[in-house]
């Protein structure tokens, strides 16, 4: 089996999406900022942490996270990727979109990429 995408949800990411996704597929490697004790971590530091951990960052922060991501890349760093999901997206659709990313792609496809889900 090829290597699977690993996720990190930022602080304000809807926990119901994480729980539903893990209920659907318990083998998905999905950490959360609160679960790791990282509440209050600024977005640039969170991007660096996700990179250190080799995790695609998942966020609802469509207003400021894209600029932080662009600045992170502009500083010469690389990222496992950023997936943005609007808070208005129904939970079931968010779960399906993340499951599709996990099931049908590999981590190298997301390197330095920002994508809004669903596609």
Biopython code that builds the backbone (N, CA, C, O; Angstrom):
import numpy as np
from Bio.PDB.StructureBuilder import StructureBuilder

atoms = [
    (1, "UNK", "N", (0.851, -1.184, 0.000)),
    (1, "UNK", "CA", (0.000, 0.000, 0.000)),
    (1, "UNK", "C", (0.889, 1.238, 0.000)),
    (1, "UNK", "O", (1.929, 1.260, 0.659)),
    (2, "UNK", "N", (0.487, 2.250, -0.728)),
    (2, "UNK", "CA", (1.255, 3.483, -0.759)),
    (2, "UNK", "C", (1.037, 4.265, 0.529)),
    (2, "UNK", "O", (0.087, 4.018, 1.272)),
    (3, "UNK", "N", (1.922, 5.197, 0.773)),
    (3, "UNK", "CA", (1.815, 6.045, 1.951)),
    (3, "UNK", "C", (0.520, 6.859, 1.888)),
    (3, "UNK", "O", (0.121, 7.325, 0.821)),
    (4, "UNK", "N", (-0.119, 7.022, 3.024)),
    (4, "UNK", "CA", (-1.393, 7.745, 3.097)),
    (4, "UNK", "C", (-1.164, 9.167, 3.595)),
    (4, "UNK", "O", (-0.197, 9.444, 4.306)),
    (5, "UNK", "N", (-2.064, 10.057, 3.214)),
    (5, "UNK", "CA", (-2.062, 11.425, 3.703)),
    (5, "UNK", "C", (-2.353, 11.399, 5.197)),
    (5, "UNK", "O", (-3.227, 10.667, 5.661)),
    (6, "UNK", "N", (-1.608, 12.210, 5.940)),
    (6, "UNK", "CA", (-1.820, 12.394, 7.379)),
    (6, "UNK", "C", (-2.318, 13.823, 7.582)),
    (6, "UNK", "O", (-1.829, 14.749, 6.935)),
    (7, "UNK", "N", (-3.289, 14.004, 8.476)),
    (7, "UNK", "CA", (-3.932, 15.295, 8.661)),
    (7, "UNK", "C", (-3.654, 15.904, 10.033)),
    (7, "UNK", "O", (-3.376, 15.203, 11.006)),
    (8, "UNK", "N", (-3.739, 17.241, 10.074)),
    (8, "UNK", "CA", (-3.751, 17.999, 11.315)),
    (8, "UNK", "C", (-4.841, 19.047, 11.190)),
    (8, "UNK", "O", (-4.809, 19.882, 10.286)),
    (9, "UNK", "N", (-5.808, 19.002, 12.100)),
    (9, "UNK", "CA", (-6.894, 19.995, 12.111)),
    (9, "UNK", "C", (-6.491, 21.158, 13.002)),
    (9, "UNK", "O", (-5.987, 20.960, 14.108)),
    (10, "UNK", "N", (-6.718, 22.383, 12.510)),
    (10, "UNK", "CA", (-6.372, 23.538, 13.334)),
    (10, "UNK", "C", (-7.349, 23.679, 14.501)),
    (10, "UNK", "O", (-8.293, 22.901, 14.638)),
    (11, "UNK", "N", (-7.105, 24.668, 15.319)),
    (11, "UNK", "CA", (-7.809, 24.805, 16.597)),
    (11, "UNK", "C", (-9.319, 24.891, 16.491)),
    (11, "UNK", "O", (-10.032, 24.302, 17.304)),
    (12, "UNK", "N", (-9.816, 25.614, 15.505)),
    (12, "UNK", "CA", (-11.254, 25.837, 15.403)),
    (12, "UNK", "C", (-11.960, 24.893, 14.437)),
    (12, "UNK", "O", (-13.127, 25.104, 14.105)),
    (13, "UNK", "N", (-11.266, 23.861, 13.989)),
    (13, "UNK", "CA", (-11.874, 22.942, 13.026)),
    (13, "UNK", "C", (-12.986, 22.147, 13.703)),
    (13, "UNK", "O", (-12.847, 21.724, 14.851)),
    (14, "UNK", "N", (-14.086, 21.949, 12.986)),
    (14, "UNK", "CA", (-15.269, 21.266, 13.516)),
    (14, "UNK", "C", (-14.931, 19.833, 13.917)),
    (14, "UNK", "O", (-14.606, 18.997, 13.073)),
    (15, "UNK", "N", (-15.015, 19.568, 15.201)),
    (15, "UNK", "CA", (-14.673, 18.245, 15.735)),
    (15, "UNK", "C", (-15.610, 17.149, 15.232)),
    (15, "UNK", "O", (-15.227, 15.981, 15.181)),
    (16, "UNK", "N", (-16.834, 17.522, 14.862)),
    (16, "UNK", "CA", (-17.772, 16.523, 14.333)),
    (16, "UNK", "C", (-17.275, 15.966, 12.999)),
    (16, "UNK", "O", (-17.515, 14.802, 12.677)),
    (17, "UNK", "N", (-16.591, 16.792, 12.236)),
    (17, "UNK", "CA", (-16.022, 16.314, 10.969)),
    (17, "UNK", "C", (-14.931, 15.289, 11.262)),
    (17, "UNK", "O", (-14.886, 14.226, 10.643)),
    (18, "UNK", "N", (-14.063, 15.611, 12.199)),
    (18, "UNK", "CA", (-12.972, 14.682, 12.559)),
    (18, "UNK", "C", (-13.553, 13.374, 13.084)),
    (18, "UNK", "O", (-13.148, 12.294, 12.655)),
    (19, "UNK", "N", (-14.499, 13.473, 14.009)),
    (19, "UNK", "CA", (-15.105, 12.259, 14.586)),
    (19, "UNK", "C", (-15.806, 11.424, 13.522)),
    (19, "UNK", "O", (-15.670, 10.200, 13.501)),
    (20, "UNK", "N", (-16.552, 12.078, 12.639)),
    (20, "UNK", "CA", (-17.258, 11.352, 11.584)),
    (20, "UNK", "C", (-16.312, 10.683, 10.608)),
    (20, "UNK", "O", (-16.555, 9.557, 10.175)),
    (21, "UNK", "N", (-15.242, 11.366, 10.263)),
    (21, "UNK", "CA", (-14.261, 10.782, 9.357)),
    (21, "UNK", "C", (-13.591, 9.572, 9.986)),
    (21, "UNK", "O", (-13.414, 8.547, 9.328)),
    (22, "UNK", "N", (-13.220, 9.682, 11.252)),
    (22, "UNK", "CA", (-12.578, 8.556, 11.935)),
    (22, "UNK", "C", (-13.557, 7.421, 12.204)),
    (22, "UNK", "O", (-13.151, 6.263, 12.304)),
    (23, "UNK", "N", (-14.827, 7.739, 12.321)),
    (23, "UNK", "CA", (-15.832, 6.676, 12.459)),
    (23, "UNK", "C", (-15.934, 5.916, 11.135)),
    (23, "UNK", "O", (-16.067, 4.693, 11.113)),
    (24, "UNK", "N", (-15.869, 6.661, 10.046)),
    (24, "UNK", "CA", (-15.944, 6.022, 8.726)),
    (24, "UNK", "C", (-14.704, 5.185, 8.453)),
    (24, "UNK", "O", (-14.804, 4.068, 7.944)),
    (25, "UNK", "N", (-13.527, 5.723, 8.793)),
    (25, "UNK", "CA", (-12.268, 5.015, 8.533)),
    (25, "UNK", "C", (-11.312, 5.237, 9.711)),
    (25, "UNK", "O", (-10.585, 6.229, 9.744)),
    (26, "UNK", "N", (-11.316, 4.313, 10.671)),
    (26, "UNK", "CA", (-10.510, 4.469, 11.882)),
    (26, "UNK", "C", (-8.997, 4.502, 11.642)),
    (26, "UNK", "O", (-8.247, 4.926, 12.521)),
    (27, "UNK", "N", (-8.544, 4.066, 10.479)),
    (27, "UNK", "CA", (-7.105, 4.010, 10.213)),
    (27, "UNK", "C", (-6.529, 5.327, 9.708)),
    (27, "UNK", "O", (-5.318, 5.428, 9.507)),
    (28, "UNK", "N", (-7.362, 6.327, 9.500)),
    (28, "UNK", "CA", (-6.862, 7.623, 9.066)),
    (28, "UNK", "C", (-6.078, 8.259, 10.215)),
    (28, "UNK", "O", (-6.545, 8.298, 11.353)),
    (29, "UNK", "N", (-4.895, 8.749, 9.904)),
    (29, "UNK", "CA", (-4.042, 9.410, 10.888)),
    (29, "UNK", "C", (-4.432, 10.889, 10.916)),
    (29, "UNK", "O", (-4.029, 11.662, 10.047)),
    (30, "UNK", "N", (-5.217, 11.270, 11.918)),
    (30, "UNK", "CA", (-5.788, 12.611, 11.989)),
    (30, "UNK", "C", (-5.606, 13.160, 13.398)),
    (30, "UNK", "O", (-6.274, 12.711, 14.330)),
    (31, "UNK", "N", (-4.720, 14.115, 13.559)),
    (31, "UNK", "CA", (-4.497, 14.779, 14.840)),
    (31, "UNK", "C", (-5.216, 16.123, 14.832)),
    (31, "UNK", "O", (-5.541, 16.663, 13.774)),
    (32, "UNK", "N", (-5.457, 16.652, 16.025)),
    (32, "UNK", "CA", (-6.071, 17.972, 16.148)),
    (32, "UNK", "C", (-5.197, 18.839, 17.048)),
    (32, "UNK", "O", (-4.509, 18.334, 17.935)),
    (33, "UNK", "N", (-5.230, 20.138, 16.812)),
    (33, "UNK", "CA", (-4.468, 21.075, 17.638)),
    (33, "UNK", "C", (-4.880, 20.951, 19.108)),
    (33, "UNK", "O", (-4.006, 20.850, 19.969)),
    (34, "UNK", "N", (-6.191, 20.954, 19.426)),
    (34, "UNK", "CA", (-6.555, 20.789, 20.845)),
    (34, "UNK", "C", (-6.076, 19.452, 21.420)),
    (34, "UNK", "O", (-5.616, 19.386, 22.560)),
    (35, "UNK", "N", (-6.189, 18.397, 20.625)),
    (35, "UNK", "CA", (-5.778, 17.078, 21.092)),
    (35, "UNK", "C", (-4.289, 16.968, 21.374)),
    (35, "UNK", "O", (-3.865, 16.140, 22.180)),
    (36, "UNK", "N", (-3.502, 17.799, 20.715)),
    (36, "UNK", "CA", (-2.050, 17.806, 20.930)),
    (36, "UNK", "C", (-1.628, 18.838, 21.972)),
    (36, "UNK", "O", (-0.439, 18.989, 22.255)),
    (37, "UNK", "N", (-2.604, 19.548, 22.544)),
    (37, "UNK", "CA", (-2.285, 20.551, 23.548)),
    (37, "UNK", "C", (-1.659, 21.810, 22.974)),
    (37, "UNK", "O", (-0.867, 22.474, 23.644)),
    (38, "UNK", "N", (-2.007, 22.142, 21.744)),
    (38, "UNK", "CA", (-1.395, 23.285, 21.060)),
    (38, "UNK", "C", (-2.344, 24.470, 20.895)),
    (38, "UNK", "O", (-2.133, 25.307, 20.017)),
    (39, "UNK", "N", (-3.377, 24.557, 21.717)),
    (39, "UNK", "CA", (-4.315, 25.689, 21.621)),
    (39, "UNK", "C", (-3.544, 27.004, 21.717)),
    (39, "UNK", "O", (-2.599, 27.137, 22.495)),
    (40, "UNK", "N", (-3.972, 27.969, 20.909)),
    (40, "UNK", "CA", (-3.349, 29.280, 20.942)),
    (40, "UNK", "C", (-2.112, 29.417, 20.070)),
    (40, "UNK", "O", (-1.497, 30.482, 20.028)),
    (41, "UNK", "N", (-1.746, 28.356, 19.379)),
    (41, "UNK", "CA", (-0.578, 28.421, 18.498)),
    (41, "UNK", "C", (-0.898, 29.313, 17.308)),
    (41, "UNK", "O", (-1.893, 29.086, 16.620)),
    (42, "UNK", "N", (-0.071, 30.329, 17.051)),
    (42, "UNK", "CA", (-0.320, 31.202, 15.894)),
    (42, "UNK", "C", (-0.251, 30.406, 14.583)),
    (42, "UNK", "O", (0.476, 29.417, 14.480)),
    (43, "UNK", "N", (-1.016, 30.854, 13.596)),
    (43, "UNK", "CA", (-1.080, 30.136, 12.315)),
    (43, "UNK", "C", (0.286, 29.877, 11.686)),
    (43, "UNK", "O", (0.518, 28.760, 11.223)),
    (44, "UNK", "N", (1.212, 30.854, 11.642)),
    (44, "UNK", "CA", (2.517, 30.556, 11.040)),
    (44, "UNK", "C", (3.268, 29.428, 11.766)),
    (44, "UNK", "O", (3.909, 28.591, 11.131)),
    (45, "UNK", "N", (3.180, 29.417, 13.090)),
    (45, "UNK", "CA", (3.825, 28.350, 13.862)),
    (45, "UNK", "C", (3.114, 27.019, 13.634)),
    (45, "UNK", "O", (3.749, 25.965, 13.632)),
    (46, "UNK", "N", (1.815, 27.069, 13.444)),
    (46, "UNK", "CA", (1.050, 25.857, 13.176)),
    (46, "UNK", "C", (1.434, 25.258, 11.814)),
    (46, "UNK", "O", (1.541, 24.040, 11.672)),
    (47, "UNK", "N", (1.635, 26.116, 10.833)),
    (47, "UNK", "CA", (2.101, 25.647, 9.521)),
    (47, "UNK", "C", (3.464, 24.980, 9.648)),
    (47, "UNK", "O", (3.709, 23.947, 9.024)),
    (48, "UNK", "N", (4.349, 25.558, 10.446)),
    (48, "UNK", "CA", (5.673, 24.970, 10.658)),
    (48, "UNK", "C", (5.557, 23.626, 11.380)),
    (48, "UNK", "O", (6.258, 22.673, 11.037)),
    (49, "UNK", "N", (4.674, 23.548, 12.378)),
    (49, "UNK", "CA", (4.475, 22.300, 13.105)),
    (49, "UNK", "C", (3.941, 21.211, 12.174)),
    (49, "UNK", "O", (4.421, 20.078, 12.199)),
    (50, "UNK", "N", (2.952, 21.556, 11.358)),
    (50, "UNK", "CA", (2.399, 20.582, 10.416)),
    (50, "UNK", "C", (3.482, 20.081, 9.473)),
    (50, "UNK", "O", (3.511, 18.899, 9.127)),
    (51, "UNK", "N", (4.370, 20.971, 9.057)),
    (51, "UNK", "CA", (5.471, 20.585, 8.181)),
    (51, "UNK", "C", (6.417, 19.627, 8.900)),
    (51, "UNK", "O", (6.807, 18.603, 8.341)),
    (52, "UNK", "N", (6.782, 19.953, 10.129)),
    (52, "UNK", "CA", (7.657, 19.071, 10.915)),
    (52, "UNK", "C", (7.053, 17.682, 11.072)),
    (52, "UNK", "O", (7.766, 16.679, 11.066)),
    (53, "UNK", "N", (5.740, 17.636, 11.212)),
    (53, "UNK", "CA", (5.040, 16.373, 11.430)),
    (53, "UNK", "C", (4.654, 15.663, 10.131)),
    (53, "UNK", "O", (4.192, 14.522, 10.160)),
    (54, "UNK", "N", (4.843, 16.334, 8.996)),
    (54, "UNK", "CA", (4.468, 15.744, 7.707)),
    (54, "UNK", "C", (2.963, 15.595, 7.549)),
    (54, "UNK", "O", (2.482, 14.611, 6.986)),
    (55, "UNK", "N", (2.219, 16.584, 8.053)),
    (55, "UNK", "CA", (0.761, 16.518, 8.035)),
    (55, "UNK", "C", (0.161, 17.639, 7.197)),
    (55, "UNK", "O", (0.605, 18.785, 7.266)),
    (56, "UNK", "N", (-0.840, 17.302, 6.414)),
    (56, "UNK", "CA", (-1.608, 18.299, 5.682)),
    (56, "UNK", "C", (-2.487, 19.008, 6.704)),
    (56, "UNK", "O", (-3.221, 18.368, 7.456)),
    (57, "UNK", "N", (-2.406, 20.324, 6.723)),
    (57, "UNK", "CA", (-3.217, 21.115, 7.658)),
    (57, "UNK", "C", (-4.613, 21.295, 7.080)),
    (57, "UNK", "O", (-4.774, 21.615, 5.902)),
    (58, "UNK", "N", (-5.625, 21.085, 7.923)),
    (58, "UNK", "CA", (-7.021, 21.241, 7.536)),
    (58, "UNK", "C", (-7.599, 22.373, 8.366)),
    (58, "UNK", "O", (-7.453, 22.392, 9.589)),
    (59, "UNK", "N", (-8.258, 23.322, 7.698)),
    (59, "UNK", "CA", (-8.725, 24.519, 8.393)),
    (59, "UNK", "C", (-10.032, 25.025, 7.812)),
    (59, "UNK", "O", (-10.354, 24.785, 6.649)),
    (60, "UNK", "N", (-10.775, 25.731, 8.648)),
    (60, "UNK", "CA", (-11.953, 26.471, 8.190)),
    (60, "UNK", "C", (-11.589, 27.931, 7.918)),
    (60, "UNK", "O", (-12.410, 28.684, 7.394)),
    (61, "UNK", "N", (-10.384, 28.333, 8.265)),
    (61, "UNK", "CA", (-9.972, 29.728, 8.216)),
    (61, "UNK", "C", (-9.641, 30.165, 6.788)),
    (61, "UNK", "O", (-8.477, 30.297, 6.411)),
    (62, "UNK", "N", (-10.694, 30.383, 6.013)),
    (62, "UNK", "CA", (-10.511, 30.770, 4.610)),
    (62, "UNK", "C", (-10.152, 32.246, 4.463)),
    (62, "UNK", "O", (-9.774, 32.680, 3.375)),
    (63, "UNK", "N", (-10.264, 33.031, 5.548)),
    (63, "UNK", "CA", (-9.985, 34.462, 5.433)),
    (63, "UNK", "C", (-8.505, 34.796, 5.626)),
    (63, "UNK", "O", (-7.964, 35.611, 4.880)),
    (64, "UNK", "N", (-7.839, 34.188, 6.605)),
    (64, "UNK", "CA", (-6.437, 34.555, 6.852)),
    (64, "UNK", "C", (-5.424, 33.450, 6.558)),
    (64, "UNK", "O", (-4.264, 33.743, 6.270)),
    (65, "UNK", "N", (-5.842, 32.192, 6.625)),
    (65, "UNK", "CA", (-4.874, 31.102, 6.439)),
    (65, "UNK", "C", (-4.218, 31.113, 5.055)),
    (65, "UNK", "O", (-3.027, 30.816, 4.966)),
    (66, "UNK", "N", (-4.934, 31.442, 3.967)),
    (66, "UNK", "CA", (-4.248, 31.472, 2.664)),
    (66, "UNK", "C", (-3.063, 32.448, 2.637)),
    (66, "UNK", "O", (-2.029, 32.142, 2.042)),
    (67, "UNK", "N", (-3.203, 33.604, 3.269)),
    (67, "UNK", "CA", (-2.095, 34.570, 3.305)),
    (67, "UNK", "C", (-0.933, 34.043, 4.143)),
    (67, "UNK", "O", (0.228, 34.215, 3.773)),
    (68, "UNK", "N", (-1.243, 33.404, 5.269)),
    (68, "UNK", "CA", (-0.181, 32.804, 6.084)),
    (68, "UNK", "C", (0.542, 31.706, 5.307)),
    (68, "UNK", "O", (1.765, 31.579, 5.378)),
    (69, "UNK", "N", (-0.224, 30.928, 4.574)),
    (69, "UNK", "CA", (0.358, 29.837, 3.779)),
    (69, "UNK", "C", (1.266, 30.406, 2.692)),
    (69, "UNK", "O", (2.367, 29.898, 2.479)),
    (70, "UNK", "N", (0.816, 31.451, 2.004)),
    (70, "UNK", "CA", (1.619, 32.080, 0.955)),
    (70, "UNK", "C", (2.919, 32.645, 1.537)),
    (70, "UNK", "O", (3.984, 32.501, 0.936)),
    (71, "UNK", "N", (2.830, 33.282, 2.695)),
    (71, "UNK", "CA", (4.020, 33.834, 3.340)),
    (71, "UNK", "C", (4.972, 32.720, 3.774)),
    (71, "UNK", "O", (6.190, 32.864, 3.666)),
    (72, "UNK", "N", (4.424, 31.625, 4.258)),
    (72, "UNK", "CA", (5.222, 30.469, 4.668)),
    (72, "UNK", "C", (6.027, 29.943, 3.483)),
    (72, "UNK", "O", (7.228, 29.698, 3.600)),
    (73, "UNK", "N", (5.366, 29.772, 2.352)),
    (73, "UNK", "CA", (6.059, 29.288, 1.152)),
    (73, "UNK", "C", (7.053, 30.325, 0.631)),
    (73, "UNK", "O", (8.146, 29.971, 0.191)),
    (74, "UNK", "N", (6.679, 31.597, 0.680)),
    (74, "UNK", "CA", (7.553, 32.671, 0.193)),
    (74, "UNK", "C", (8.836, 32.764, 1.017)),
    (74, "UNK", "O", (9.854, 33.253, 0.526)),
    (75, "UNK", "N", (8.792, 32.300, 2.258)),
    (75, "UNK", "CA", (9.979, 32.340, 3.116)),
    (75, "UNK", "C", (10.957, 31.220, 2.779)),
    (75, "UNK", "O", (12.005, 31.087, 3.412)),
    (76, "UNK", "N", (10.605, 30.414, 1.775)),
    (76, "UNK", "CA", (11.497, 29.337, 1.344)),
    (76, "UNK", "C", (11.209, 27.992, 1.968)),
    (76, "UNK", "O", (11.933, 27.025, 1.731)),
    (77, "UNK", "N", (10.158, 27.923, 2.763)),
    (77, "UNK", "CA", (9.806, 26.656, 3.397)),
    (77, "UNK", "C", (8.850, 25.871, 2.499)),
    (77, "UNK", "O", (8.261, 26.413, 1.563)),
    (78, "UNK", "N", (8.716, 24.599, 2.807)),
    (78, "UNK", "CA", (7.782, 23.741, 2.081)),
    (78, "UNK", "C", (6.738, 23.231, 3.059)),
    (78, "UNK", "O", (6.982, 23.141, 4.262)),
    (79, "UNK", "N", (5.582, 22.903, 2.526)),
    (79, "UNK", "CA", (4.469, 22.445, 3.346)),
    (79, "UNK", "C", (3.886, 21.159, 2.781)),
    (79, "UNK", "O", (3.855, 20.973, 1.564)),
    (80, "UNK", "N", (3.422, 20.269, 3.657)),
    (80, "UNK", "CA", (2.705, 19.088, 3.182)),
    (80, "UNK", "C", (1.375, 19.443, 2.526)),
    (80, "UNK", "O", (0.763, 18.597, 1.875)),
    (81, "UNK", "N", (0.917, 20.700, 2.692)),
    (81, "UNK", "CA", (-0.309, 21.151, 2.049)),
    (81, "UNK", "C", (-1.302, 21.744, 3.028)),
    (81, "UNK", "O", (-1.196, 21.576, 4.243)),
    (82, "UNK", "N", (-2.269, 22.443, 2.458)),
    (82, "UNK", "CA", (-3.327, 23.087, 3.234)),
    (82, "UNK", "C", (-4.660, 22.819, 2.542)),
    (82, "UNK", "O", (-4.827, 23.105, 1.356)),
    (83, "UNK", "N", (-5.598, 22.272, 3.295)),
    (83, "UNK", "CA", (-6.952, 22.045, 2.798)),
    (83, "UNK", "C", (-7.892, 22.959, 3.569)),
    (83, "UNK", "O", (-7.923, 22.944, 4.799)),
    (84, "UNK", "N", (-8.653, 23.747, 2.834)),
    (84, "UNK", "CA", (-9.594, 24.675, 3.441)),
    (84, "UNK", "C", (-11.024, 24.212, 3.180)),
    (84, "UNK", "O", (-11.390, 23.876, 2.054)),
    (85, "UNK", "N", (-11.809, 24.203, 4.228)),
    (85, "UNK", "CA", (-13.206, 23.778, 4.139)),
    (85, "UNK", "C", (-14.056, 24.867, 4.785)),
    (85, "UNK", "O", (-13.870, 25.185, 5.959)),
    (86, "UNK", "N", (-14.974, 25.430, 4.037)),
    (86, "UNK", "CA", (-15.848, 26.473, 4.598)),
    (86, "UNK", "C", (-16.721, 25.872, 5.702)),
    (86, "UNK", "O", (-17.181, 24.734, 5.606)),
    (87, "UNK", "N", (-16.933, 26.663, 6.744)),
    (87, "UNK", "CA", (-17.746, 26.198, 7.872)),
    (87, "UNK", "C", (-19.186, 25.932, 7.477)),
    (87, "UNK", "O", (-19.894, 25.202, 8.170)),
    (88, "UNK", "N", (-19.629, 26.515, 6.371)),
    (88, "UNK", "CA", (-21.005, 26.317, 5.928)),
    (88, "UNK", "C", (-21.207, 25.007, 5.169)),
    (88, "UNK", "O", (-22.342, 24.621, 4.886)),
    (89, "UNK", "N", (-20.121, 24.329, 4.843)),
    (89, "UNK", "CA", (-20.240, 23.055, 4.132)),
    (89, "UNK", "C", (-20.855, 22.020, 5.074)),
    (89, "UNK", "O", (-20.401, 21.875, 6.209)),
    (90, "UNK", "N", (-21.880, 21.302, 4.619)),
    (90, "UNK", "CA", (-22.462, 20.259, 5.475)),
    (90, "UNK", "C", (-21.391, 19.261, 5.938)),
    (90, "UNK", "O", (-20.480, 18.911, 5.188)),
    (91, "UNK", "N", (-21.523, 18.824, 7.165)),
    (91, "UNK", "CA", (-20.540, 17.924, 7.769)),
    (91, "UNK", "C", (-20.324, 16.678, 6.916)),
    (91, "UNK", "O", (-19.183, 16.267, 6.703)),
    (92, "UNK", "N", (-21.396, 16.076, 6.429)),
    (92, "UNK", "CA", (-21.262, 14.857, 5.627)),
    (92, "UNK", "C", (-20.420, 15.108, 4.368)),
    (92, "UNK", "O", (-19.625, 14.252, 3.977)),
    (93, "UNK", "N", (-20.586, 16.257, 3.743)),
    (93, "UNK", "CA", (-19.799, 16.576, 2.552)),
    (93, "UNK", "C", (-18.332, 16.770, 2.914)),
    (93, "UNK", "O", (-17.450, 16.333, 2.174)),
    (94, "UNK", "N", (-18.063, 17.415, 4.033)),
    (94, "UNK", "CA", (-16.682, 17.609, 4.476)),
    (94, "UNK", "C", (-16.013, 16.261, 4.756)),
    (94, "UNK", "O", (-14.857, 16.046, 4.392)),
    (95, "UNK", "N", (-16.745, 15.365, 5.401)),
    (95, "UNK", "CA", (-16.207, 14.032, 5.681)),
    (95, "UNK", "C", (-15.878, 13.317, 4.383)),
    (95, "UNK", "O", (-14.799, 12.741, 4.248)),
    (96, "UNK", "N", (-16.796, 13.348, 3.428)),
    (96, "UNK", "CA", (-16.565, 12.668, 2.146)),
    (96, "UNK", "C", (-15.375, 13.260, 1.399)),
    (96, "UNK", "O", (-14.591, 12.525, 0.799)),
    (97, "UNK", "N", (-15.238, 14.585, 1.431)),
    (97, "UNK", "CA", (-14.129, 15.233, 0.729)),
    (97, "UNK", "C", (-12.791, 14.824, 1.341)),
    (97, "UNK", "O", (-11.847, 14.513, 0.614)),
    (98, "UNK", "N", (-12.704, 14.822, 2.658)),
    (98, "UNK", "CA", (-11.456, 14.419, 3.318)),
    (98, "UNK", "C", (-11.177, 12.935, 3.116)),
    (98, "UNK", "O", (-10.026, 12.534, 2.940)),
    (99, "UNK", "N", (-12.221, 12.127, 3.143)),
    (99, "UNK", "CA", (-12.029, 10.701, 2.894)),
    (99, "UNK", "C", (-11.470, 10.479, 1.488)),
    (99, "UNK", "O", (-10.572, 9.660, 1.290)),
    (100, "UNK", "N", (-11.999, 11.205, 0.531)),
    (100, "UNK", "CA", (-11.514, 11.088, -0.848)),
    (100, "UNK", "C", (-10.039, 11.467, -0.945)),
    (100, "UNK", "O", (-9.266, 10.788, -1.621)),
    (101, "UNK", "N", (-9.650, 12.540, -0.278)),
    (101, "UNK", "CA", (-8.233, 12.934, -0.269)),
    (101, "UNK", "C", (-7.389, 11.800, 0.299)),
    (101, "UNK", "O", (-6.360, 11.444, -0.276)),
    (102, "UNK", "N", (-7.816, 11.232, 1.419)),
    (102, "UNK", "CA", (-7.062, 10.166, 2.067)),
    (102, "UNK", "C", (-7.015, 8.901, 1.203)),
    (102, "UNK", "O", (-5.962, 8.278, 1.064)),
    (103, "UNK", "N", (-8.141, 8.531, 0.633)),
    (103, "UNK", "CA", (-8.255, 7.273, -0.112)),
    (103, "UNK", "C", (-7.607, 7.340, -1.488)),
    (103, "UNK", "O", (-7.006, 6.361, -1.929)),
    (104, "UNK", "N", (-7.716, 8.464, -2.168)),
    (104, "UNK", "CA", (-7.376, 8.508, -3.594)),
    (104, "UNK", "C", (-6.140, 9.342, -3.931)),
    (104, "UNK", "O", (-5.867, 9.582, -5.108)),
    (105, "UNK", "N", (-5.397, 9.782, -2.934)),
    (105, "UNK", "CA", (-4.204, 10.565, -3.253)),
    (105, "UNK", "C", (-3.050, 10.152, -2.350)),
    (105, "UNK", "O", (-3.220, 9.406, -1.386)),
    (106, "UNK", "N", (-1.894, 10.653, -2.689)),
    (106, "UNK", "CA", (-0.713, 10.391, -1.865)),
    (106, "UNK", "C", (-0.184, 11.721, -1.330)),
    (106, "UNK", "O", (-0.484, 12.776, -1.889)),
    (107, "UNK", "N", (0.592, 11.679, -0.263)),
    (107, "UNK", "CA", (1.074, 12.919, 0.345)),
    (107, "UNK", "C", (1.837, 13.839, -0.613)),
    (107, "UNK", "O", (1.724, 15.061, -0.514)),
    (108, "UNK", "N", (2.601, 13.270, -1.528)),
    (108, "UNK", "CA", (3.392, 14.131, -2.424)),
    (108, "UNK", "C", (2.526, 14.959, -3.372)),
    (108, "UNK", "O", (3.001, 15.955, -3.918)),
    (109, "UNK", "N", (1.275, 14.573, -3.577)),
    (109, "UNK", "CA", (0.374, 15.352, -4.434)),
    (109, "UNK", "C", (-0.022, 16.679, -3.797)),
    (109, "UNK", "O", (-0.463, 17.589, -4.499)),
    (110, "UNK", "N", (0.125, 16.804, -2.495)),
    (110, "UNK", "CA", (-0.318, 17.998, -1.771)),
    (110, "UNK", "C", (0.825, 18.935, -1.415)),
    (110, "UNK", "O", (0.584, 20.028, -0.903)),
    (111, "UNK", "N", (2.051, 18.535, -1.672)),
    (111, "UNK", "CA", (3.219, 19.335, -1.311)),
    (111, "UNK", "C", (3.087, 20.753, -1.847)),
    (111, "UNK", "O", (2.967, 20.966, -3.053)),
    (112, "UNK", "N", (3.112, 21.714, -0.937)),
    (112, "UNK", "CA", (3.035, 23.155, -1.247)),
    (112, "UNK", "C", (1.730, 23.563, -1.939)),
    (112, "UNK", "O", (1.673, 24.613, -2.580)),
    (113, "UNK", "N", (0.695, 22.749, -1.814)),
    (113, "UNK", "CA", (-0.584, 23.042, -2.450)),
    (113, "UNK", "C", (-1.604, 23.532, -1.435)),
    (113, "UNK", "O", (-1.622, 23.092, -0.286)),
    (114, "UNK", "N", (-2.448, 24.446, -1.880)),
    (114, "UNK", "CA", (-3.611, 24.873, -1.109)),
    (114, "UNK", "C", (-4.846, 24.521, -1.954)),
    (114, "UNK", "O", (-4.900, 24.791, -3.154)),
    (115, "UNK", "N", (-5.818, 23.920, -1.296)),
    (115, "UNK", "CA", (-7.015, 23.478, -2.022)),
    (115, "UNK", "C", (-8.237, 23.734, -1.153)),
    (115, "UNK", "O", (-8.221, 23.527, 0.060)),
    (116, "UNK", "N", (-9.288, 24.187, -1.808)),
    (116, "UNK", "CA", (-10.568, 24.369, -1.144)),
    (116, "UNK", "C", (-11.418, 23.128, -1.401)),
    (116, "UNK", "O", (-11.587, 22.709, -2.547)),
    (117, "UNK", "N", (-11.951, 22.543, -0.330)),
    (117, "UNK", "CA", (-12.797, 21.361, -0.462)),
    (117, "UNK", "C", (-14.252, 21.754, -0.246)),
    (117, "UNK", "O", (-14.522, 22.667, 0.535)),
    (118, "UNK", "N", (-15.188, 21.102, -0.907)),
    (118, "UNK", "CA", (-14.941, 20.039, -1.884)),
    (118, "UNK", "C", (-14.413, 20.614, -3.191)),
    (118, "UNK", "O", (-14.502, 21.814, -3.454)),
    (119, "UNK", "N", (-13.871, 19.730, -3.987)),
    (119, "UNK", "CA", (-13.242, 20.143, -5.261)),
    (119, "UNK", "C", (-14.263, 20.703, -6.203)),
    (119, "UNK", "O", (-13.923, 21.100, -7.317)),
]
sb = StructureBuilder()
sb.init_structure("model")
sb.init_model(0)
sb.init_chain("A")
sb.init_seg("    ")
for serial, (resi, resn, name, xyz) in enumerate(atoms, 1):
    if name == "N":
        sb.init_residue(resn, " ", resi, " ")
    sb.init_atom(name, np.array(xyz, "f"), 0.0, 1.0, " ", f" {name:<3s}", serial, name[0])
structure = sb.get_structure()
